[in-house]
Each structure stands twice: as structure tokens, then as C-alpha cells.
Amino acid sequence: MTIIFFIFVEMKNNDEIFDEFQQSLESLRGNFYVLETDVPVERQMEYFHYSETVRKSLGDDSVENQITALNDSGATSEQRKYAMTFLAVSGDVKAFRALESYSREHQDEKDEWISMALLHAKITLESELSDQRQVFISTGLGGKGHKLRFFSLFKSNDLKPFSTYQAELISKEIPFHIHKYDGECEELKIEENYFTVVFLIDLKTNIKKMLEEMLRECNQYGDFISKSFIVTNVKKYDREEILLELQKDE
């Protein structure tokens, strides 16, 4: 059995959403699969709605025909889209290998559809071969292995500029605490009065506890970081979106 589990969240440190998010993850059982590329939420929803339509009409075509269509240089983008999806939901080993091969040969194109189809094919195949529940976890920022990717935004108290010492402390303490929870700090950007972090963390880690501990450690040296922060796995904020968030506190 395959379950597609969507986790699109934007959390603030005082939101009940944190607790609900943690409870939903702790309740999951089975083999977990995380889409590793960051595919926009709208694109993911489009894929899964489309794949369900294709799944219902599987008997109208064959794996061999769709492998041929996938590799046909004259095929339209719509024909390739259908072929990828058909092969993904077929539960056929040859279909999975064909998608793997196509993905390798076109890895420079960064095609979001093939990324989703390949993982979907793997899960469908595992579901056919095993009685254990297969859980496809879908987020906007993707992940790696059993880890989900998050973007977080922190600001200084009263939006005061960080001192050189404070910026150095942030650059050391934030990666240290993420690593302490078996996470990976992929990106840390420190600006005048705010900083952003992109990190990977295990599915069932208590994220709120980790982030609050991080802030407590930094704030021992001057209470300079606001306890109000944002964490999301939907997308990375651009500069304009960050400035809008900062303006809410002015």
C-alpha cells in the first residue's frame, strides 16, 4: 500500500502548528520516501492529480509503448509527461529502469516531473513487492533520505544591527546545534539585523525544541535575537518577502 503524505507548513514559534506537525510525523509508520529536489507545491499537486488520472486508465496502454514514447526524440512535452507518469504508476521493473535511465541521461535539464515520477515509480514498485506501507512524504523544499529541508528566518531584538561578535556567535552556534540534533546546516546567511538558515533535519526531530535551545544559547550573551521566528518547508523566502516580515514588527 502506498500513502502520499503532504507536509506543507509555515510555523511560528508560538503557533500550535508546531505541536500538530510533530504529532503528525510521530504517528507515521512504514517505509519513508522524501522527494529530494525542491519542487514548487503547485507543481507537486499537479503531478499527483495527474498521476491519479493516469493510474485509472492503465489498461488502455502498455509499458513497452510508453518506454518507446519516453525515448522518442520527436515526442512532444505532453507525450513525455504522460509516458513518465504512466511508467511511474505501472509498478513494473522495466518501467522503473527506463525512468532511471532517462533521468541519468537528462540530469542537466533539472526536470521536476521526472524527479517526481522516478520516486513515485520506486515507491509503487516497493509497494507491489512488499506488504509494508510505503509513505511518500511531499514538501515544498524536499529533503534527503529521512530528513526534511526547512527554511527559517530569525531577526534581532528591535531590529538592531548585529555586532561583529554577535554575527560570529550566530555563525558558530547555529550550525553546531543543528548538527547536535543530527541535522545538516546547508546555508546560513547573516544580514544586518536578521539571518536565515536552510537545514535538513530528521523527520521525527522536535524542531521547536532544537530552535529554542539554539536561541537560548545565543541569547546568553546579550539577549539580542528575537524569540519570534518563522520556519517553513514550503519555500525559501526572497529578500522582498523577508523585508515584509520584518516590517510587521516596526
Secondary structure as GFF3:
##gff-version 3
##sequence-region A 1 250
A	DSSP	beta_strand	2	6	.	.	.	ID=ss1
A	DSSP	beta_strand	10	12	.	.	.	ID=ss2
A	DSSP	alpha_helix	17	26	.	.	.	ID=ss3
A	DSSP	beta_strand	31	34	.	.	.	ID=ss4
A	DSSP	alpha_helix	41	55	.	.	.	ID=ss5
A	DSSP	three_ten_helix	58	60	.	.	.	ID=ss6
A	DSSP	alpha_helix	63	70	.	.	.	ID=ss7
A	DSSP	alpha_helix	77	89	.	.	.	ID=ss8
A	DSSP	alpha_helix	93	105	.	.	.	ID=ss9
A	DSSP	three_ten_helix	107	109	.	.	.	ID=ss10
A	DSSP	alpha_helix	112	129	.	.	.	ID=ss11
A	DSSP	beta_strand	134	138	.	.	.	ID=ss12
A	DSSP	beta_strand	143	144	.	.	.	ID=ss13
A	DSSP	beta_strand	147	155	.	.	.	ID=ss14
A	DSSP	three_ten_helix	157	159	.	.	.	ID=ss15
A	DSSP	alpha_helix	164	180	.	.	.	ID=ss16
A	DSSP	beta_strand	184	190	.	.	.	ID=ss17
A	DSSP	beta_strand	194	202	.	.	.	ID=ss18
A	DSSP	alpha_helix	207	219	.	.	.	ID=ss19
A	DSSP	beta_strand	230	232	.	.	.	ID=ss20
A	DSSP	alpha_helix	239	247	.	.	.	ID=ss21
###
